Amino acid sequence: MKIFLPDTLMSFVDEQVKQRGYNTGAEYVCELIRKEQDRWLLRGLLLDGATAQPSAAAGTYFDGLRDRVRRAGKPGTQG
């Protein structure tokens, strides 16, 4: 794949290559694409989690966590 960038964008890429230690502009662009893939993966996981029903284990975990926080806030108690 070949891409052509306006001079202003090419200057930006060249500067990023120098500052971030990439060997080429292609390495920098590949890293940007990998990060975008990761963002989309994370977004999908978050959306899946937001629409999923909490499991009983999660409820139990958070109930216990709330109890520990309450006990830790009371003088003379250890969690």
Secondary structure, 3 states (H helix, E strand, C coil): CCCCCCHHHHHHHHHHHHHHCCCCHHHHHHHHHHHHHHHHHHHHHHHHHHHCCCCHHHHHHHHHHHHHHHHHHCCCCCC
